[in-house]
Amino acid sequence: MIDIPEELAAAQAKYNGEAGRAFIAGLPELAAEFLDRWELTVDGGSMHGVTALVLPVVRADGTPAVLKLQLLDEESVGEPVALRVWNGDGSVRLLDRDEATGTMLLERLDPARMLSHVPDTREAVLVIARLLTHLTAAPAPPGMRRLGDIAQAMLDRTPWALEHIADPEARRLVADCAAAVREVVAEPGDRLLHWDLHYENVLASDRAPWLAIDPKPLAGDPGFDLLPALDNRYDPDEALWRFDAMTDVLALDRARARAWTLGRVLQNCLWEIEDGRPLEAEQLDIARRLRTHRS
């Protein structure tokens, strides 16, 4: 028997509908299959994110690990591919995988020690920047989602979205984000991106101070990977410092990084509009500060 958190079941129903409910219903059988196949023993209570169930386990040789069970989608299907490329350099190690179900056996890190617990937000930002220097060093392998396709789809959707923004200032900010993306869309980059490197996706480890987990990888410009570290634990007075510090550590062209960061704001705003939710004030504030930032 495994514990399936109610929050995970609710998230699957919300975001994946009937497919999500079917995934939740099948989790006990799926877990039992891989516990048996990979000779694993459950070693603690269930953990979860928005879409995956994670079970702490011990392998037959006594090695601690975690079993990650998730519903395959366009974001998660590339996760084991990226982890193979990184091979533990800045990220959690992939120990085994099942391609058909997306089930993964991963190195066990310390979920009690997240980067979000570090009180110094400037140090936390620099940790993420240093991790990104490793994660974005390699070109993305063939078959990965591509930023160029995502960016063009966003631009195609922008005119419709602007019609659904009542506030004139917010509409101008979203339009400015789209204009920035138009300047760089022809050169979307080819690096392997994590896409979701916020503070709770960085855990401590015995073999390295900090390692990234839970990538939603794509091929593109590293500037598209900066926004989570700007937005999470948001501090308006620190936003531009964070941007400058990260672009310095990553040695990025600041104008291109600015454009792709505004592109990430555009992506988030489009999702909010499509789901009928108000635009997030923090996202708009980041766009307001970055659109004229030239330092």
C-alpha positions in Angstrom: 0.0 0.0 0.0 1.2 3.5 -0.8 -0.2 6.8 0.3 -1.5 9.0 -2.5 -1.7 12.6 -1.2 -5.0 14.3 -1.8 -3.2 17.4 -3.2 -1.7 15.3 -5.9 -5.0 13.8 -6.8 -6.6 17.2 -7.0 -3.8 18.7 -9.1 -4.0 15.8 -11.6 -7.8 16.2 -11.9 -7.4 20.0 -12.4 -4.7 19.9 -15.0 -5.2 16.6 -16.7 -8.8 15.8 -16.3 -9.9 12.2 -17.0 -6.3 11.2 -17.8 -5.2 12.6 -14.5 -7.9 10.7 -12.6 -7.0 7.5 -14.4 -3.3 8.0 -13.5 -4.2 8.4 -9.8 -6.4 5.3 -9.8 -3.6 3.3 -11.4 -0.8 4.5 -9.1 -0.9 1.6 -6.6 -0.6 -1.0 -9.4 2.1 1.1 -11.1 4.1 1.5 -7.9 3.8 -2.2 -7.1 5.1 -3.1 -10.6 8.3 -1.1 -10.3 9.0 -1.9 -6.7 9.0 -5.5 -7.8 10.8 -5.0 -11.2 13.6 -3.0 -9.7 13.8 -4.8 -6.4 13.0 -1.8 -4.3 11.7 -1.5 -0.7 9.7 1.6 0.4 11.7 3.6 2.9 9.4 6.4 4.1 6.3 8.4 3.4 5.2 9.5 -0.1 6.3 12.9 -1.4 4.8 14.8 -4.4 5.0 17.8 -6.6 2.2 19.1 -8.8 2.2 16.1 -11.1 4.4 13.3 -9.7 4.4 10.8 -6.8 7.8 10.2 -5.3 8.6 7.3 -3.1 11.8 7.0 -1.0 13.1 3.5 -1.6 16.1 1.3 -0.9 17.7 -0.8 -3.7 18.6 -4.5 -3.2 22.2 -3.5 -2.5 21.1 -1.1 0.2 21.5 2.1 -1.9 18.9 4.8 -1.1 17.0 6.1 -4.0 13.6 7.6 -5.0 11.0 6.1 -7.3 9.3 8.8 -9.4 5.9 8.0 -10.9 4.4 10.5 -13.3 1.9 11.0 -16.1 3.8 11.4 -19.4 3.2 14.7 -21.2 5.2 17.0 -23.6 7.1 18.5 -20.6 7.9 15.3 -18.6 8.8 13.1 -21.6 12.2 14.8 -22.0 13.2 14.6 -18.3 15.1 11.3 -18.4 16.8 12.4 -21.6 18.1 15.5 -20.0 19.2 13.7 -16.9 21.2 11.3 -19.0 22.9 14.2 -20.8 23.8 15.9 -17.5 24.8 12.6 -15.8 24.8 14.2 -12.3 26.7 17.3 -13.3 24.5 19.9 -11.6 21.5 17.6 -11.4 20.2 14.6 -9.7 21.4 11.3 -11.2 19.1 9.0 -13.2 19.6 5.4 -12.1 17.0 3.7 -14.2 14.0 4.5 -16.3 11.0 3.0 -18.1 10.3 4.7 -21.4 6.8 3.5 -21.8 5.4 4.9 -18.5 8.0 7.7 -17.7 8.8 6.0 -14.4 12.2 6.8 -13.1 14.6 5.6 -10.4 16.6 8.6 -9.1 19.5 9.3 -6.8 18.1 10.3 -3.4 18.8 13.8 -2.3 17.7 15.5 0.9 14.2 16.9 0.5 14.5 18.5 4.0 17.2 20.8 2.7 15.8 22.9 -0.2 17.4 26.0 -1.5 14.2 27.8 -0.6 15.3 27.4 3.1 18.4 29.5 2.6 17.6 32.9 4.1 20.0 34.9 2.0 18.2 35.3 -1.3 21.2 36.7 -3.1 23.2 33.6 -2.3 20.3 31.4 -3.4 20.2 33.3 -6.8 23.9 32.7 -7.3 23.5 29.0 -6.5 20.9 28.7 -9.3 23.1 30.7 -11.7 26.1 28.4 -11.0 23.9 25.3 -11.5 22.7 26.8 -14.8 26.3 27.2 -16.0 26.5 23.4 -15.9 23.0 22.5 -17.1 23.1 24.8 -20.1 26.6 24.0 -21.2 25.6 21.2 -23.5 23.5 21.4 -26.7 20.1 19.8 -26.5 19.8 16.3 -27.9 17.6 15.7 -31.0 13.9 15.4 -30.4 13.7 17.9 -27.5 11.0 20.6 -27.4 12.4 23.7 -29.1 12.1 27.3 -27.9 11.8 28.6 -31.4 8.5 26.7 -31.9 7.2 27.8 -28.5 8.1 31.4 -29.1 6.5 31.5 -32.5 3.3 30.0 -31.1 3.3 32.6 -28.3 3.6 35.4 -30.9 0.8 33.9 -32.9 -1.4 33.9 -29.8 -0.5 37.4 -28.6 -3.0 39.5 -30.7 -5.9 37.4 -29.3 -4.5 37.7 -25.8 -4.2 41.5 -26.0 -7.8 41.8 -26.8 -8.6 40.1 -23.5 -6.6 42.5 -21.2 -8.7 45.3 -20.0 -6.1 47.3 -18.1 -4.2 49.6 -20.6 -0.8 49.4 -18.7 -0.9 45.6 -18.4 -1.8 45.4 -22.1 1.2 47.6 -23.0 3.5 45.5 -20.8 2.4 42.3 -22.5 2.8 43.9 -25.9 6.3 45.0 -25.0 7.1 41.4 -24.0 6.0 40.2 -27.4 8.0 42.9 -29.1 11.1 41.8 -27.3 10.5 38.2 -28.4 10.1 39.2 -32.0 13.6 40.7 -31.9 15.2 37.3 -31.0 12.8 34.6 -32.2 14.9 34.0 -35.3 17.8 32.9 -33.1 16.2 30.8 -30.3 19.4 29.0 -29.3 20.2 25.3 -28.9 21.3 24.8 -25.3 19.7 22.2 -23.1 17.5 24.1 -20.7 16.0 23.1 -17.4 13.0 25.5 -17.7 11.8 25.2 -14.1 14.8 25.9 -11.9 13.1 27.6 -8.9 14.3 27.3 -5.3 12.3 24.3 -4.4 13.7 22.4 -7.4 17.2 22.6 -5.9 18.1 20.1 -3.1 21.2 19.5 -1.0 23.2 16.3 -1.5 26.1 14.5 0.1 28.1 14.5 -3.1 27.5 18.2 -4.0 26.2 21.2 -2.1 23.2 21.7 -4.4 21.7 19.7 -7.3 18.7 20.4 -9.6 15.7 18.2 -9.9 12.5 18.0 -11.9 13.5 19.5 -15.3 11.0 20.2 -18.0 13.7 20.4 -20.6 13.8 22.1 -24.0 16.3 23.4 -26.5 16.9 27.1 -26.5 18.7 30.2 -25.2 19.8 30.1 -21.5 18.1 33.5 -21.0 14.8 31.6 -21.0 15.9 29.9 -17.8 16.3 33.0 -15.6 12.7 33.9 -14.7 12.0 31.4 -11.9 14.9 32.7 -9.9 13.7 36.3 -10.4 10.0 35.6 -9.6 10.2 33.1 -6.7 10.7 34.8 -3.3 10.1 38.0 -5.2 11.7 41.2 -3.9 11.0 44.2 -6.2 14.1 46.0 -5.0 16.3 42.9 -5.8 14.8 42.0 -9.2 17.4 43.8 -11.4 20.3 42.8 -9.1 19.2 39.1 -9.6 19.0 39.5 -13.4 22.4 41.2 -13.6 24.1 38.7 -11.3 22.7 35.7 -13.2 23.7 37.1 -16.6 27.2 37.8 -15.2 27.7 34.3 -13.8 26.4 32.7 -17.0 28.3 35.2 -19.3 25.1 35.9 -21.2 24.5 38.7 -23.7 22.4 40.9 -21.5 20.1 42.3 -24.2 19.3 38.8 -25.5 18.8 37.5 -21.9 16.5 40.4 -21.2 14.4 39.6 -24.4 14.1 35.9 -23.5 13.2 36.7 -19.9 10.5 38.9 -21.1 9.5 36.0 -23.4 9.1 33.9 -20.3 6.9 36.5 -18.7 4.8 36.5 -21.9 4.4 32.7 -21.7 3.1 33.0 -18.1 0.7 35.8 -19.0 -0.7 33.9 -22.0 -1.4 30.9 -19.7 -3.2 33.1 -17.2 -5.3 34.8 -19.9 -6.2 31.4 -21.6 -7.3 30.0 -18.2 -9.4 33.1 -17.4 -7.2 34.2 -14.4 -5.9 37.7 -13.7 -2.4 38.5 -14.6 0.1 38.2 -11.8 1.3 41.5 -10.4 4.8 40.2 -9.8 5.2 39.1 -13.5 4.0 42.5 -14.7 6.4 44.2 -12.3 9.3 42.2 -13.6 8.4 43.1 -17.2 8.1 46.8 -16.1 11.5 46.8 -14.6 13.3 44.8 -17.3 11.8 46.4 -20.5 14.0 49.5 -20.1 16.9 47.9 -18.2 20.2 48.3 -20.1 23.0 48.1 -17.4 
